[in-house]
Amino acid sequence: ATPSQLTTLISSSLRPSSYLATSPAAARRVADACAELEATAPPPLWPRDLRRLDGSWRLIYSSALAGPQPPSPLDGLPAPPAA
């Protein structure tokens, strides 16, 4: 996958207004595409490539991003009584 294809894949694999994948399969597709891109990319040239990263960055962090799917808020609740 090219960087452009990877960007498109990531965009289509995320929930709207979120950084969470739409499904475990979507998360796996993104991870596989990233691994393929990293495996085929030339090694970085230092310090030239480091200068490309120079600038202002926004750090995005959430512990919910630690897994492929966030836990459902209802997972800890007991099952409803049988009717």
C-alpha positions as CSV (number, residue, x, y, z in Angstrom):
1,A,0.0,0.0,0.0
2,T,1.2,3.5,-0.7
3,P,1.0,6.2,1.9
4,S,-2.0,7.6,0.1
5,Q,-3.8,4.2,0.1
6,L,-3.0,3.8,3.8
7,T,-4.5,7.2,4.6
8,T,-7.6,6.3,2.7
9,L,-7.8,2.9,4.4
10,I,-7.4,4.4,7.9
11,S,-10.0,7.1,7.1
12,S,-12.5,4.5,6.0
13,S,-11.8,2.2,9.0
14,L,-12.5,4.7,11.7
15,R,-15.7,5.5,13.5
16,P,-17.1,9.0,12.6
17,S,-15.4,11.7,14.8
18,S,-13.3,9.1,16.5
19,Y,-9.9,7.4,16.4
20,L,-11.4,4.0,17.1
21,A,-11.6,1.3,14.4
22,T,-15.1,0.3,13.2
23,S,-14.4,-3.3,13.9
24,P,-11.5,-5.7,14.9
25,A,-11.3,-6.7,11.2
26,A,-10.8,-3.0,10.2
27,A,-8.1,-2.6,12.9
28,R,-6.3,-5.7,11.5
29,R,-6.5,-4.4,7.9
30,V,-4.9,-1.1,9.0
31,A,-2.2,-2.9,11.1
32,D,-1.4,-5.2,8.1
33,A,-1.2,-2.2,5.7
34,C,1.1,-0.4,8.1
35,A,3.3,-3.4,8.5
36,E,3.6,-3.8,4.8
37,L,4.4,-0.1,4.3
38,E,7.1,-0.3,7.0
39,A,8.6,-3.4,5.6
40,T,9.0,-2.0,2.1
41,A,10.0,1.6,3.0
42,P,13.6,2.6,2.7
43,P,15.4,3.1,6.0
44,P,15.3,6.7,7.2
45,L,18.2,9.0,6.6
46,W,19.2,10.9,9.8
47,P,19.1,13.8,10.4
48,R,17.5,14.7,7.1
49,D,14.3,12.8,7.7
50,L,14.1,14.0,11.3
51,R,13.9,17.5,10.0
52,R,10.7,16.6,8.1
53,L,9.0,16.0,11.5
54,D,10.0,19.4,12.9
55,G,7.0,21.5,13.8
56,S,4.0,21.5,16.0
57,W,2.2,18.3,16.8
58,R,-1.0,17.5,18.6
59,L,-0.7,14.6,21.0
60,I,-3.8,12.4,21.0
61,Y,-4.1,10.0,23.8
62,S,-6.8,7.8,25.2
63,S,-6.5,4.6,27.1
64,A,-9.5,3.4,25.1
65,L,-7.2,3.1,22.1
66,A,-5.1,0.4,23.8
67,G,-7.3,-2.4,22.3
68,P,-8.8,-3.0,18.9
69,Q,-12.3,-2.4,20.4
70,P,-13.3,-0.5,23.5
71,P,-15.3,-2.4,26.0
72,S,-19.0,-2.0,25.9
73,P,-20.2,0.1,28.8
74,L,-22.8,-2.6,29.4
75,D,-20.3,-5.5,29.7
76,G,-20.2,-5.3,33.5
77,L,-23.9,-5.3,34.0
78,P,-25.7,-8.5,35.0
79,A,-28.0,-10.2,32.5
80,P,-31.6,-9.2,32.6
81,P,-33.9,-11.6,34.4
82,A,-35.6,-14.2,32.3
83,A,-39.2,-13.3,31.4
